[in-house]
Amino acid sequence: MRAPKLGADWLVSAEAEVQDGFLEALTDEALLALPWIFEFWALPHQLPPDGDWMSWVIMGGRGAGKTRAGSEWVRSMVEGPTPQCPGRARRMCLLGETFDQVREVMIFGESGILACSPPDRRPEWQAGRRRLEWPNGAVAEAHSAHDPESLRGPQFDAAWADELAKWKRAEAAWDMLQFGLRLGDDPRQCVTTTPRNVGVLKQILAAPSTVVTSAPTEANRAHLADSFLREVRRRHRGTALERQELDGVLLEDAEGALWSRAGIAAQRLEELPPLDRVVVAVDPAVTARAGSDACGIVVVGAQMQGPVHEWRAVVLEDASVQGRMPIDWARAVIAATERHGASQLVVEVNQGGDLIETLLRTVDPGVPYRAVRAQRGKAARAEPVAALYEQGRVRHLGVFDTLEDEMCRMTLRGYEGSGSPDRVDALVWAVHELLIRPREVQAQPHYRAL
């Protein structure tokens, strides 16, 4: 453990007389140097742990100060006692998702290396060679995780990898970096990232040579607008997105989950394919008070070419709402139906019965409404839909954080999250309507006789 230090937090909370005495005791040189001494200003999660480690992972919410910590760690590795003296590292790798992000965030950003460096130690950006060079001769090469092969050949004694969890070619880029991290007696690397449930990050975290520090967004609130903190918390309170993007928590799948985040991500689409039919499925909310279950509203389209068993579905939108009055979620349902030109509205009516249809038709009398009743438990209904995902027949257009979090907490034993999986229920009804019900209809004897 790092020993307690006298830092900015101590100085701010001290009495005015103590503050004045501390500052007056500094020499002119020390006073000029104070803004550049990061250990004085840093938050606990921004300082590398003591001990013998190879990888330091800084996981935090948005705005938690991860980039500043990475930049300052680079400084601590390459700078010596004086501007001309060598530091611990001589050849550094700066690896981000794209070259532009390395340049604009890690190097030239407000918390980037150049902004954090004192004038006499500031490195020079050599655009043609895509690298920084310090007055003491240390260099840092900029590389893109989109091009892992660019890491085949260079060698380093230190590396900073930023936002690794969202790299599209993360595993290949990370592997190539490890092959190149071979100079010096003790090569080290720093990873700054908002956590996501991706395999390469979990492998790094599981390694015995890895140490981790983490913090929520609020840890750095002194440098963030109060309105930003209030709004993002209000908008995402209680969701998976809040835990991941603001609390900096790595969300993992429940044991025995019917879906996995890796499986969903592997089938994700970036462009909308041509669709033959679109439905909106609804799992209505019973109450409208704060903290109540959501009204699950999920839009799914289908490609209906070839035999029924070859049809495919695409999840288009999670339009679910929470804490709304019945008339409000009814309007949200109709809006989603109109937005996507849906040909069918499928609504579970186990709770609400005919009143739900009456409510929806007050908003749109001509809505193409079909009521469905659940005869089996949630897990039993979800299992055949999960099987369609495994077959690659259901894909997501984009990312639906809260829906996908619910999916990865649904097991054969039931739902292992808090509350009710309203979004999953709506998803199951939509996929059932598009891919399973047509197959059941074809299997009926009277259908074959027609």
C-alpha positions in Angstrom: 0.0 0.0 0.0 1.1 3.6 -0.7 1.9 5.6 2.4 -0.3 8.6 3.1 0.9 11.8 1.6 0.5 15.5 2.2 -1.2 16.5 -1.0 -3.7 19.0 -2.4 -6.6 17.5 -0.6 -4.8 18.0 2.7 -3.9 21.6 1.8 -7.4 22.5 0.7 -8.9 21.1 3.9 -6.3 22.8 6.2 -6.9 26.0 8.1 -6.0 29.2 6.3 -3.0 29.7 8.6 -1.6 26.3 7.7 -2.1 27.0 4.0 -0.3 30.3 4.2 2.5 28.8 6.2 3.0 25.9 3.8 3.1 28.2 0.7 5.4 30.8 2.4 7.9 28.1 3.3 8.4 27.2 -0.3 11.3 28.6 -2.2 10.5 30.5 -5.5 11.8 27.5 -7.4 9.6 25.1 -5.4 6.6 27.3 -5.9 7.1 27.3 -9.7 7.5 23.6 -9.7 4.5 22.8 -7.5 1.9 22.8 -10.4 3.9 20.1 -12.2 4.3 17.7 -9.2 1.5 15.3 -10.0 1.9 13.3 -6.8 0.9 16.4 -4.9 -2.3 16.9 -6.9 -3.3 13.4 -7.8 -6.3 11.4 -6.6 -5.5 8.0 -5.1 -6.6 6.0 -8.1 -4.3 8.1 -10.4 -1.1 7.0 -8.7 0.6 3.7 -9.6 0.5 1.1 -6.8 3.8 0.0 -5.2 5.2 -3.4 -5.8 6.4 -5.7 -8.6 3.9 -5.5 -11.4 3.9 -5.4 -15.2 0.4 -4.0 -16.1 -1.4 -1.2 -14.2 -5.1 -1.0 -15.2 -6.9 2.3 -14.3 -10.6 1.6 -14.6 -13.0 4.5 -14.0 -16.1 6.3 -15.0 -16.3 9.0 -17.7 -14.3 12.0 -16.5 -12.7 10.2 -13.6 -9.2 11.5 -14.6 -7.9 8.4 -16.4 -6.2 10.3 -19.3 -4.5 12.6 -16.9 -3.2 9.6 -14.9 -1.9 8.0 -18.1 -0.1 11.1 -19.3 1.5 11.7 -15.9 2.6 8.0 -15.7 4.3 8.5 -19.1 6.1 11.5 -17.7 7.2 9.6 -14.6 8.7 6.9 -16.8 10.6 9.0 -19.4 11.7 12.0 -17.3 14.9 12.1 -15.3 16.0 14.3 -12.4 16.9 17.1 -14.8 15.6 17.7 -18.3 18.7 16.1 -19.9 19.0 13.1 -17.6 17.6 9.8 -18.8 14.5 8.4 -17.1 13.4 4.8 -16.5 12.0 4.4 -20.0 13.6 5.3 -23.3 11.2 3.8 -25.9 7.5 4.2 -25.2 4.5 3.0 -27.1 1.3 5.1 -27.1 -1.5 2.8 -28.3 -5.1 4.0 -28.8 -8.1 2.8 -30.8 -7.1 5.0 -33.8 -4.1 7.1 -34.6 -6.3 10.2 -34.5 -7.4 9.4 -30.9 -3.8 8.9 -29.9 -2.8 12.3 -31.3 -5.9 14.3 -30.2 -6.5 12.7 -26.8 -3.3 11.1 -25.5 -0.8 13.7 -26.9 -2.6 17.0 -27.7 -5.7 16.6 -25.4 -6.5 18.9 -22.5 -5.2 16.1 -20.2 -2.7 14.8 -22.7 1.1 14.5 -22.5 2.0 17.9 -23.9 -0.5 19.7 -21.6 0.9 17.9 -18.5 4.6 18.5 -19.3 6.5 21.5 -17.8 8.1 23.8 -20.4 11.7 22.6 -19.9 10.7 18.9 -20.2 8.0 19.2 -22.9 8.6 16.7 -25.7 8.5 17.7 -29.4 5.9 16.2 -31.7 7.4 14.9 -34.9 4.4 14.5 -37.1 6.2 12.9 -40.0 7.5 10.1 -37.7 4.4 10.0 -35.6 6.3 10.2 -32.3 7.2 12.4 -29.4 10.9 13.1 -28.5 11.9 14.4 -25.1 14.9 16.7 -24.4 16.7 13.7 -22.8 16.3 11.6 -26.0 13.4 9.4 -24.9 10.8 8.8 -27.6 7.2 7.6 -27.7 5.7 6.2 -30.9 2.0 6.6 -31.7 0.2 3.4 -32.8 -3.3 2.5 -33.7 -5.1 -0.6 -32.4 -6.9 -0.8 -35.8 -3.6 -1.8 -37.3 -2.0 -4.5 -35.0 0.5 -5.3 -37.7 2.2 -1.9 -37.2 3.4 -3.2 -33.8 5.2 -6.1 -35.5 8.9 -5.0 -35.4 9.1 -2.1 -33.0 10.2 -2.8 -29.4 9.6 -0.8 -26.2 10.4 -0.7 -22.5 7.0 0.9 -21.6 3.6 1.4 -23.1 0.4 3.3 -22.4 -2.8 1.8 -23.9 -5.9 4.0 -23.8 -9.6 2.9 -23.8 -8.6 -0.7 -24.6 -12.1 -2.1 -23.8 -13.6 -0.4 -26.9 -10.9 -1.4 -29.5 -12.4 -3.4 -32.3 -9.2 -5.5 -32.7 -8.3 -5.5 -29.1 -7.0 -9.0 -28.7 -4.7 -8.8 -31.8 -3.4 -5.4 -30.9 -2.7 -6.3 -27.3 -0.9 -9.5 -28.3 1.3 -7.6 -30.7 2.1 -5.0 -28.0 3.2 -7.8 -25.6 5.7 -9.2 -28.1 7.2 -5.7 -28.5 7.4 -4.9 -24.8 10.8 -6.5 -24.4 13.4 -3.8 -23.7 15.0 -2.9 -20.3 15.1 -4.8 -17.1 11.5 -4.2 -16.1 9.1 -3.3 -19.0 5.8 -1.9 -17.8 2.5 -0.8 -19.3 -0.4 1.3 -18.2 -4.0 0.7 -19.4 -6.6 3.5 -19.0 -10.2 2.4 -19.8 -13.8 2.6 -19.0 -14.6 -1.1 -18.3 -16.5 -3.3 -20.7 -17.1 -7.0 -20.5 -14.6 -8.0 -23.2 -12.3 -11.0 -23.1 -9.0 -9.2 -23.4 -9.7 -6.9 -20.5 -10.7 -9.8 -18.3 -7.6 -11.7 -19.2 -5.4 -8.7 -18.3 -7.2 -8.2 -15.0 -6.8 -12.0 -14.2 -3.1 -11.9 -14.7 -1.0 -12.1 -11.5 1.3 -9.4 -12.8 -1.6 -6.9 -13.1 -2.6 -4.3 -10.5 -5.8 -2.2 -10.6 -7.0 1.1 -9.4 -10.5 2.3 -10.0 -12.9 5.2 -9.3 -16.3 6.6 -10.2 -16.8 9.8 -12.2 -17.5 11.7 -9.0 -14.0 11.1 -7.7 -12.9 13.9 -10.1 -15.9 16.1 -9.5 -13.6 19.2 -8.7 -12.8 19.3 -12.4 -16.3 18.5 -13.8 -19.4 20.7 -14.2 -22.0 20.1 -11.5 -24.7 20.2 -14.2 -23.0 17.3 -16.1 -22.9 15.1 -13.0 -26.5 15.8 -12.1 -27.8 15.2 -15.6 -25.9 12.0 -16.4 -26.8 10.5 -13.1 -30.5 11.5 -13.5 -30.7 10.1 -17.0 -29.0 6.8 -16.3 -29.8 6.1 -12.7 -30.4 2.4 -12.0 -29.1 1.3 -15.4 -26.2 -0.9 -16.5 -24.9 2.2 -18.3 -24.6 4.0 -15.0 -22.6 1.2 -13.4 -20.3 0.9 -16.3 -19.8 4.4 -17.7 -20.1 6.4 -14.4 -19.2 4.0 -11.6 -16.5 2.3 -13.6 -17.7 -1.2 -12.7 -16.9 -4.2 -14.9 -20.3 -5.8 -15.7 -20.0 -9.6 -16.1 -22.5 -12.2 -17.1 -24.5 -14.1 -14.5 -23.4 -17.7 -14.0 -25.4 -19.8 -16.4 -26.8 -16.8 -18.3 -28.8 -17.6 -21.5 -26.9 -14.8 -23.3 -23.3 -13.5 -23.0 -22.0 -10.1 -23.8 -19.3 -11.5 -26.0 -21.9 -13.5 -28.0 -24.1 -10.5 -28.5 -21.1 -8.3 -29.5 -19.9 -10.9 -32.0 -23.2 -10.6 -33.9 -23.6 -6.8 -33.7 -24.5 -4.9 -36.9 -23.4 -1.4 -37.9 -25.7 -1.0 -40.9 -29.4 -1.7 -41.3 -30.1 -4.6 -43.7 -33.3 -4.7 -45.8 -36.2 -5.9 -43.7 -39.5 -7.5 -44.7 -41.4 -6.9 -41.5 -41.1 -4.9 -38.3 -42.9 -5.5 -35.0 -43.1 -3.7 -31.7 -43.4 -5.8 -28.5 -44.6 -4.5 -25.2 -44.3 -5.7 -21.6 -46.6 -3.1 -19.9 -45.7 -1.4 -16.6 -48.2 -2.0 -13.8 -47.2 1.1 -11.7 -45.8 4.5 -12.5 -44.0 5.5 -9.3 -40.3 6.2 -9.1 -38.2 3.1 -9.1 -41.0 0.9 -10.4 -40.5 -1.7 -13.2 -40.1 -0.3 -16.7 -42.5 -0.6 -19.6 -40.5 -2.8 -21.9 -40.8 -1.6 -25.5 -38.6 -3.3 -28.0 -38.6 -3.0 -31.8 -37.4 -5.9 -34.0 -37.4 -6.4 -37.7 -37.1 -9.6 -39.8 -35.6 -10.7 -43.0 -38.1 -13.3 -44.3 -36.3 -14.7 -47.4 -36.2 -18.5 -47.9 -37.7 -21.1 -45.6 -39.0 -20.1 -42.2 -36.1 -21.8 -40.4 -33.7 -19.4 -42.3 -35.4 -16.2 -41.4 -33.4 -13.7 -39.4 -34.2 -10.9 -37.0 -32.6 -7.6 -36.2 -33.2 -5.7 -32.9 -33.7 -2.1 -34.0 -34.5 -0.1 -30.8 -35.0 -0.4 -27.1 -37.7 2.3 -26.5 -38.5 1.2 -23.0 -39.6 3.9 -20.5 -39.7 3.8 -16.7 -41.7 5.7 -14.1 -44.3 6.9 -16.6 -48.0 7.1 -16.3 -49.9 4.6 -18.4 -50.9 7.2 -21.0 -47.3 8.3 -21.3 -45.9 4.8 -22.0 -48.8 4.2 -24.4 -47.7 7.2 -26.4 -44.2 5.9 -26.4 -45.4 2.6 -27.8 -47.4 4.3 -30.6 -44.4 6.6 -31.4 -42.1 3.6 -31.7 -44.6 1.9 -34.0 -44.9 4.9 -36.2 -41.1 5.6 -36.1 -40.3 2.2 -37.5 -43.4 1.6 -39.7 -44.2 -1.5 -37.7 -46.9 -3.8 -39.1 -47.7 -5.4 -35.7 -47.9 -4.4 -32.1 -47.6 -7.4 -29.7 -48.6 -6.8 -26.1 -48.4 -9.1 -23.1 -51.7 -8.7 -21.3 -51.3 -11.0 -18.2 -51.6 -7.8 -16.1 -54.1 -5.3 -17.4 -56.1 -7.4 -19.8 -58.4 -5.6 -22.2 -57.7 -2.3 -20.5 -54.3 -2.2 -22.2 -55.9 -2.4 -25.7 -58.4 0.4 -24.7 -55.5 2.6 -23.5 -53.4 2.1 -26.7 -56.4 2.7 -28.9 -57.1 6.0 -27.2 -53.8 7.1 -28.6 -54.2 5.4 -32.0 -57.5 3.7 -32.8 -56.1 1.9 -35.8 -53.0 0.4 -34.2 -52.4 -3.2 -35.4 -52.8 -4.7 -32.0 -52.3 -8.4 -30.9 -52.6 -9.5 -27.3 -50.5 -12.4 -26.0 -50.6 -14.2 -22.7 -47.6 -15.8 -20.9 -48.3 -19.5 -20.2 -44.8 -20.3 -19.0 -42.1 -18.6 -16.8 -39.8 -15.9 -18.1 -36.8 -18.2 -18.4 -38.7 -20.9 -20.3 -40.0 -18.3 -22.8 -36.5 -16.8 -23.2 -34.6 -20.1 -23.8 -35.7 -20.7 -27.4 -35.0 -17.1 -28.3 -31.5 -17.4 -26.7 -31.0 -20.5 -29.0 -31.8 -18.4 -32.0 -29.1 -15.9 -30.9 -26.6 -18.8 -30.7 -27.5 -19.8 -34.3 -26.7 -16.3 -35.4 -30.3 -15.6 -36.4 -30.8 -12.6 -34.1 -28.5 -9.6 -34.2 -28.4 -6.1 -32.7 -28.2 -2.9 -34.7 -26.0 -0.9 -32.4 -25.6 -1.2 -28.6 -28.5 -1.5 -26.2 -26.7 -1.4 -22.8 -29.6 -1.8 -20.4 -31.4 -4.4 -22.5 -28.2 -6.4 -23.0 -27.4 -6.2 -19.2 -30.8 -7.7 -18.5 -30.2 -10.4 -21.1 -26.9 -11.4 -19.5 -28.6 -11.8 -16.1 -31.3 -14.1 -17.4 -30.6 -17.7 -16.5 -32.5 -21.0 -16.6 -33.0 -20.5 -12.9 -34.7 -17.1 -13.5 -33.6 -13.5 -13.6 -30.7 -12.7 -11.3 -30.8 -8.9 -11.6 -32.8 -6.4 -9.6 -36.4 -5.7 -10.5 -38.1 -7.4 -13.4 -36.5 -8.0 -16.9 -39.2 -6.0 -18.7 -37.0 -5.3 -21.7 -36.1 -9.0 -22.1 -39.8 -9.9 -21.9 -40.5 -7.5 -24.7 -37.6 -8.8 -26.8 -38.7 -12.4 -26.4 -42.3 -11.6 -27.5 -41.0 -9.7 -30.6 -38.6 -12.5 -31.7 -41.3 -15.1 -31.0 -43.7 -13.2 -33.2 -41.2 -12.9 -36.1 -39.3 -16.2 -36.0 -41.0 -18.8 -33.8 -44.7 -18.2 -34.3 -44.6 -18.6 -38.1 -42.8 -22.0 -37.6 -45.5 -23.1 -35.1 -48.3 -22.0 -37.5 -46.7 -24.0 -40.4 -46.5 -27.1 -38.1 -50.3 -27.1 -37.5 -52.2 -29.8 -39.4 -54.8 -27.4 -40.8 -52.0 -25.3 -42.3 -50.6 -28.2 -44.2 -54.1 -29.1 -45.5 -54.6 -25.7 -47.1 
